[in-house]
Each structure stands twice: as C-alpha cells, then as structure tokens.
Amino acid sequence: MNKDILKLLRDIKKDLDIIADNKEFKTKSIQPEPFLITRKEVATKLRCSVDNFDRRIRYSRDFKDYVSEKNIGGKILFFKSQIDDYIENL
C-alpha cells in the first residue's frame, strides 16, 4: 500500500515538473482588473465623448453623489465600482 502511495506521489511530481517546464504556462499571467479608470474609459462606458463627459456629466450633482474622483500623478481617476453603480442607477 505504501509503495502505491509513493508511486502516485512520484507521478504527481513528474506532472508538476512538466507543467513547470512548459514555457506557455510560464508566460501566461493573470492580470488583475483595475479598480481605477480614467476619464476616457468612463466616457466610453457612458457612450459619450470625453468633452461631453467633462462639461455635462462629471460636475453634475447626480454623478458626484455616486462617484468620487482621485487625482493621482496628474491623472483624474474614478473608482470602477462607483461608475458601475452610477450606470446601474441611471
């Protein structure tokens, strides 16, 4: 019985070594979904131009109630979850 378990463990180790050596497996990485998005991405989600978003939507009271903006590194960013909530409640 112990020999069977050892053989099974060796087979599993061989399979794991094959996976570890596979170049395709190494190069594929899972990118996390961003939680901050730019004005351009917000405008795309709202199906309007960036200028229209800036002039009419961004400073409206409804938008400000749902979404807070962050200025990071000179870029204006919005939380994706808040944008999704705002779009849901339109």
ZAMARGU-4260 file (C-alpha; in steps of 0.2 Angstrom, whole numbers, plus 5000, padded with zeros to 4 digits):
<rodrens>
0) 5000/5000/5000 | 5014/5012/5004 | 5023/5008/4988 | 5007/5013/4979 | 5006/5029/4988
5) 5024/5033/4984 | 5022/5029/4965 | 5007/5040/4965 | 5017/5054/4973 | 5031/5052/4960
10) 5019/5053/4946 | 5011/5069/4953 | 5028/5076/4955 | 5033/5072/4937 | 5017/5080/4931
15) 5020/5096/4941 | 5038/5096/4934 | 5031/5095/4916 | 5019/5110/4920 | 5033/5120/4927
20) 5044/5117/4912 | 5030/5122/4900 | 5035/5139/4893 | 5017/5143/4888 | 5011/5141/4906
25) 5025/5152/4912 | 5021/5166/4900 | 5003/5167/4904 | 4999/5178/4918 | 4983/5184/4926
30) 4981/5202/4926 | 4970/5209/4940 | 4956/5220/4934 | 4959/5238/4938 | 4949/5246/4951
35) 4953/5264/4945 | 4948/5270/4927 | 4952/5286/4918 | 4940/5299/4911 | 4941/5292/4894
40) 4936/5275/4900 | 4922/5282/4909 | 4916/5292/4894 | 4917/5276/4884 | 4906/5267/4897
45) 4894/5281/4896 | 4894/5281/4877 | 4899/5300/4876 | 4914/5310/4871 | 4927/5315/4884
50) 4922/5333/4882 | 4904/5330/4884 | 4908/5320/4900 | 4918/5334/4907 | 4906/5348/4903
55) 4889/5339/4907 | 4891/5324/4917 | 4907/5325/4928 | 4901/5340/4938 | 4883/5336/4939
60) 4876/5333/4957 | 4869/5315/4952 | 4887/5310/4947 | 4895/5317/4962 | 4883/5309/4974
65) 4889/5292/4967 | 4907/5294/4961 | 4922/5302/4970 | 4937/5306/4959 | 4955/5304/4963
70) 4970/5315/4956 | 4985/5303/4956 | 5000/5308/4947 | 4992/5322/4937 | 4978/5310/4931
75) 4960/5311/4936 | 4954/5293/4940 | 4937/5286/4946 | 4933/5270/4955 | 4926/5257/4943
80) 4914/5250/4956 | 4906/5268/4959 | 4905/5271/4940 | 4896/5254/4938 | 4884/5259/4952
85) 4881/5276/4944 | 4877/5267/4927 | 4865/5255/4936 | 4855/5269/4944 | 4853/5280/4928
</rodrens>
